[in-house]
Amino acid sequence: MPRHHKSNRSLAKRIKITSTGKVLKRTPGQNHFNAKDSGSTGLHKHGQVTSPAEYTKSFQDLLPGEGIAS
């Protein structure tokens, strides 16, 4: 029986891998204390941002079988 590695489910729920292999994650600092932010700061917190390239190798180790671009 072939051996396979389990993917890290907590990481898989927090990031999204695009069809080209880029890693998208939530903008940091969105959870609480948002009422005191200005409107422009609140708008910048919406959506997702591309994850830094330094994390790509660790994401590949934690999510085997996913098409993450190097």
C-alpha positions as CSV (number, residue, x, y, z in Angstrom):
1,M,0.0,0.0,0.0
2,P,1.5,3.4,-1.0
3,R,2.4,5.8,1.8
4,H,1.1,9.3,1.7
5,H,1.5,12.2,4.0
6,K,-1.5,13.9,5.6
7,S,-1.9,17.6,4.8
8,N,-2.2,20.0,7.6
9,R,-5.9,20.7,7.7
10,S,-5.6,23.9,9.9
11,L,-3.4,25.5,7.3
12,A,-5.5,24.2,4.4
13,K,-8.5,26.0,5.8
14,R,-6.6,29.3,6.2
15,I,-5.1,29.7,2.7
16,K,-6.3,29.3,-0.8
17,I,-4.1,28.1,-3.7
18,T,-4.9,29.7,-7.1
19,S,-4.8,27.8,-10.4
20,T,-1.4,29.3,-11.1
21,G,-0.1,28.1,-7.8
22,K,0.0,31.3,-5.8
23,V,-0.9,31.2,-2.1
24,L,-3.6,33.7,-0.9
25,K,-4.2,34.4,2.8
26,R,-6.3,36.7,4.8
27,T,-5.1,40.2,5.5
28,P,-3.6,40.3,9.0
29,G,-5.3,42.3,11.7
30,Q,-9.0,41.8,10.7
31,N,-10.3,40.0,13.8
32,H,-11.2,42.7,16.4
33,F,-10.7,46.3,17.3
34,N,-11.8,47.4,13.9
35,A,-14.3,50.1,15.0
36,K,-11.5,52.6,15.7
37,D,-9.9,52.2,12.3
38,S,-10.4,54.8,9.6
39,G,-12.5,53.9,6.6
40,S,-9.6,53.5,4.3
41,T,-7.8,51.2,6.7
42,G,-11.0,49.1,7.0
43,L,-11.2,48.9,3.2
44,H,-7.6,47.7,3.0
45,K,-8.3,44.9,5.4
46,H,-11.0,43.4,3.0
47,G,-10.1,40.6,0.6
48,Q,-7.0,38.5,0.5
49,V,-3.3,39.1,-0.1
50,T,-0.6,37.0,-1.7
51,S,1.5,35.2,0.8
52,P,5.2,36.0,0.9
53,A,7.5,33.8,-1.2
54,E,9.5,32.9,1.9
55,Y,6.6,30.8,3.2
56,T,6.2,28.8,0.0
57,K,8.6,26.0,1.0
58,S,7.0,25.5,4.4
59,F,3.5,25.5,2.8
60,Q,4.7,22.8,0.4
61,D,5.9,20.6,3.3
62,L,2.6,21.0,5.2
63,L,0.3,20.5,2.1
64,P,1.7,17.7,0.0
65,G,-0.1,17.1,-3.2
66,E,-1.3,20.7,-3.6
67,G,-0.1,22.6,-6.7
68,I,1.9,25.3,-5.0
69,A,4.2,27.3,-7.3
70,S,7.8,27.7,-6.2
